[in-house]
Amino acid sequence: MLINNIFTSIMILICLMVCSCNRIKNKGKEIAEQVETKVKNESNDLLDKLFPAFDAYESDTKYNKERFFEYLSVELTPDVKDIYCYGDFIGVDYKVLFTFICDATTIHRILSAI
């Protein structure tokens, strides 16, 4: 009877420790992933200040929206969609290409800003 109670108590203690360790391990992984994401985002922002980022293969990214405003001098409105941006800085001359969908009013604003 006493050995049975001791064995049961030890098994319960082991189960509680295993569950606690898994929770701690999972929480540690979650925090590590959050830190990694934050560090990557901040390092990308710092790199963007030195070498502007262009996402030619993905639309409406943060960097494409920033380049839209920088190069076209027009505020980004809700009608502007599917912004793709490409920058070629090799050689003496450089090219920046944009493709996007928008209303005629935005086209007129872009033309008047140029």
Number of C-alpha atoms within 10 A of each C-alpha: 6 7 8 9 10 11 12 12 12 12 12 12 12 12 12 12 12 12 12 12 12 12 12 12 12 12 12 12 12 12 12 12 12 12 12 11 12 12 12 12 12 11 11 14 15 12 12 13 9 8 11 15 19 23 18 16 9 12 17 16 16 11 18 23 21 16 22 20 12 11 12 15 13 17 15 14 10 8 13 17 16 16 21 23 24 17 16 11 11 8 7 5 7 9 11 12 12 17 14 14 13 15 12 10 10 17 14 10 14 14 11 9 10 9
